[in-house]
Amino acid sequence: MEMRRLGTSDVYISPIIMGTWQAGKAAWVGIEDSETIKAIRAAFEAGITTIDSAEVYGQGHSEQIVAQALSDVRDRVVYATKVFANHLKYDQAIEACDRSLKNLKTDYIDLYQIHWPSGAFKSEVVPIEETMKAMNDLKQQGKIRAIGVSNFDRVQIEEVSQYGRIDSLQPPYSLFWRQVEKDAMPYCIENNISILAYSSLAQGLLTGKFRSSHKFEAADNRAKNKLFMGENYERAQSALSKLGPFAEQHQCTLAQLALAWLIAQPQTNAIVGARNAEQSVQNAKASDVKLSPDELAEIDAIGRTVTDYLDDSPIMWNW
């Protein structure tokens, strides 16, 4: 898998990134640590060298699982993790980073990201310059190598960039969820900020495995995902049927097709989770699917039959 430079940093990432929200178990159903560890290890062995986590995923459990899977190959992987919105005061951010370093069993984090803007989830509002002072100090101390933000809009990215170099943005982005294209993406392209797309398979919808009658358990976060509701879900099912012939032509799965389309977009890399080793291997193979400009345009148009009917909210869930 060809590595890509993260922003202007000296960190190089794989275009397919292993996501580990599910490894924290909270807000997910049917997750087993042993299978998650195998999935992370299989991702690495298939060429996915970049792993994304967060302190809030199971209150550190996800980070601990990453360490169990990869500590013996730490020098060959890139660790990305995040500080949550309730830890954005200077001392809180420093302490959160130290906890993540301990959980990950490492002395440096390659990419440290502000998970949500200050004030999100009813958190205390903290001036961005205070948070960035902590991030810059952590970088100067060698505890982190690059700084990123997640769930920030264009105005917020412009503001935070006044206080230090931002090398990545992590937004929800997939063929079925594309608000970032109208908002922050042009700024990221202009300023060489890498986009790390999360929910790159629309939480599994783009795999095609969920039929029209599917219902999630109440404890599953996808039960509140707007794309799985009403007419949005019906339009998605129709679009998936139109994507099928492209997948057949390339002898790939719908998921691989959707990931191949995504990593072909400007500055964009795809974070994708996996419940088991086989899913990790299949995700990695998406980097081998090469789509022509005409195919990219046709797939783009199919995706818009879903996204053109969504509102402008960047948040995927009715929380």
N, C-alpha and C positions, 0 to 999 in steps of 0.2 A: 504494500500500500504506500503510495507516494505521500510523503509528509508535507505539511504546509506550515508556513511561518505564522505564528500567532501575533497579529498586529505588526508592531515594529520591534517586538521583543526578540530575545534569543531563544525562545521556546518554540519547538516545532511539534505540531499536533497531527494526529491522524484525522482525515476528513470524516470518518465514522468514529464516533466517540461513545464509549460505554456509559450509559446513564444508570445511576444506582439509587434513584428515589425508592424503588420497590425493595431494595435491600434493607431499608430501614423498617420495613413491615408496616408501620403506621399508615393508615389510609389505603392499605392493600389487603387482599384476601388470598390465602393459600400460598404464602411465600415461605420457603424453607431455607434456612441459612446454608445448609450443605449444598443445595442446588444452586443457590446464588453464587457461592464461592466457585463452584465448577463453571458457572456461566461466565464469571469475570475472568477466570483463568483461560477458558476457551477463547474468549474475545482477544486476550493478549496473544495467544498462540496463533490466532488467525490474522494478526496484524493490527488489531485495534490497540494502540499504545497509550491512548488518552482516556482517563477515567474521571467522570464528573460525579461529585457528591455534594453534601451540605451538612452543616451541623444539625439542622432541624430534621433531617431524615432519620426518624427514630431516635432523636436526641443523641446523636453520635453513633448509633448502632451501624448505620450504613458505612461510615468511615472505618469503623472497626472491622467490618466484613471485608472491605477493600484491602485493608492491611493484611488480614489473614490470607487473602488470595494472592497478594503480589509482593509482599515484603522482600522475598528472596530475589526479586528482579527489579527492585526499586530504581536502580540506575538506568533501566531501559523503558520506564513508563513515565507518563506525565500525570500528576495528580492535580485536579481542579476541585476546589471546594468553596463553600460560601459561608458568610456570616449573616445571620438573620436580622430582620428589621428591629428586633428588640435589644440588639447588642451593638448599636451604632455610636454610642458615646466612646470617647477615646479609650478609656481604661477597659470598657466592655469589649471593644473590638480587639484589643491586644490580648485580653484573657481568652476570648473566643478562638483566636488564632492558635494560642498555646494549647488549648484543649484539642483542637483539630490536629495539630502536630502530634500530640500524644496518641489520639485515636488512630491516626494513620501510621504511627510508629516511624516517623521520619523527622528530619531536622530542617526540612524546607518544603514548602508548597509551591508548585510551579505556577499555578494561577489561583489567586484568591479573589473572590467576587462578593460584591454587596448584593445579597439575594433579592431584596425588595427595597424600594425607596423608603426613606424615613417616613413614619406615619402610617405605613401599610399595616393592616390587621390591628388597627387601634394602638399601634406602638407610639411611644413618645417621639415627638418631632425633634430631631437633632440637626444642627447646621451641617451641611455637607462638608464644609471645610474642616470641621472637627473630625469627622469620620475619615476624611482623606489624609489628615495629618497622621492618624494612626496607620493607615495603609501605606503611606510613604515611608514612615519610620520602620515599619515591618520590612519593607522592600530594602531600605538602606541597611538594615541589620542582617539581611540575607535570609530571613525567615520565609519570604515569598519572592518569587521571581517576576511576576507580572500581576497587574491589577485589572479586574473586570467588573462589570455591573450586569445585573439580571433584572428583567421586568422594568427597565427604565425607558421612558419615551424620549423623543428627540430633544425636547427642551431640557429634560433632566440630564441627558448625556452631555449636552453643551455646557450645562452648569458645572457638573462634576469635572469635566475636562479642564476647567479653569484652574483646578487645584492639583493636577497631576496627570500623568499619561495613562489613559484607559486603552487597553489593548483588545478588549472583547466586550461584546454585548450578548447576553443570553435571553432571547425572547421566545415565546411560543411561535413556531413557524413550521408550516407543512403545506402540502398541496391544498389542503382543506382549511387552512387558517393562516391568513396572509396580511394582517394589518400592518406588520412591520415594513412591508414594501412601500406603503404610502407615508410612513412616519419616519422611522429612524434609519432605514437602510440607506437612503441617499447620503446621509451624514456619515455613516460608517464607511461607505465606499470612498467618499471624498477624503476621509481622515485615516484610512487604512486601519480600521477597527474590524477585527474578525467577528463574524456572527456565528454563535454556537446555538443552533436551533434546538429547542427542547419540544417535547411532544411532536417529534418529527414524523411520526406515523399516526398523528391525531389520536394518541392513546390506544392504538391498535386498530382503529377504524379502517385505516388504509391497508391493513393486511387482508381485508375481505372476509375475515373469519366470523364476523358478527352478522347474523341474519336480521331481517326486519322485526322479528318477534323477540329478539334478545332483551333480557332484563338483567341489570346488575344488582348484586346485593347492596343493601343500604349502606353498608360500611365501606363499599368500594367507591373511591373518589369519582370514578367515571359515571356513577349514577346521577351526578350533577353536572356533567359535561354537556354544554349546549349542543354540540354536534350529534349527540346521541338522542336528541329530543325531537319529537314531532316531525315537521316538514323538513328541517335540517337533515335529519336522519334519512328520510325518504330520498331527498336529493342526493345525499352521499351514496346511497345504494345504487341509484341510477348512474352516477358518475363512475362508480367502481365497475359496473358492467361495461362501460365504454373504454375503461383502461385495460380490461382483460386482453384484448387483441395485441396491445403493445407488449404486454408481459409475455404472451405466447410467442411473439416474433423474436424476442430477445432470450427466450428460454429462461425466464426468471420469474420470481414471484411478484405479486402486486406490491408487497412491502419493499422488495429490492428496487422495483421500478420507481416507487415514490421517493425512496432515498436517493437513487441515482439522479432523479430530477432535481431534488433539493440541493445536493452538493454541487450541481452544475450552475446554481444561481450565484451571483456575485458575492464574494467574500464569505460564502456560507458553508458551514460544516454541520453535520447532523448528529445530535445526541439521541441514542436509542437504547432502551432498556432490553433486558432479556431475563426470562425466568429460568432458563436452562441452557446447557452448553450448545445444543443444536440451534437454538435461536441466535446465539452469539455468532456461530459460524455462518449462518445464513445472512445475518446483518452485514458481516464483513464482506461477503461476496457482492454486495451492492456496489462497491467501489469498482468492480470489474465491468459493470453495465455502462456502456457508452451510448449516449443518445445523440442523434443528429440534431442540428438546429431546427429542422422542420418538425421532428418528433417532440422536441422540447416545447415548441410553440403549440402543437396540437394538445399535448398533455396539459400545458398551461391553460388552454381554453376550456378543457374539461373540468379542471379544478375550479375555474371561475363559475361554473354552473352551481357550485356549492357556495363559494365565498361571496359572490355578488349579493346574496340574500342575507348575509350576516350584518349585525350592527357594527359600530366602530369600536366597541369595547375590546381592549386587548386581552381581557381575562376570559379564559375558556369555560369557567365553571360558575354556576349559580350558587355561590357560597353565601 
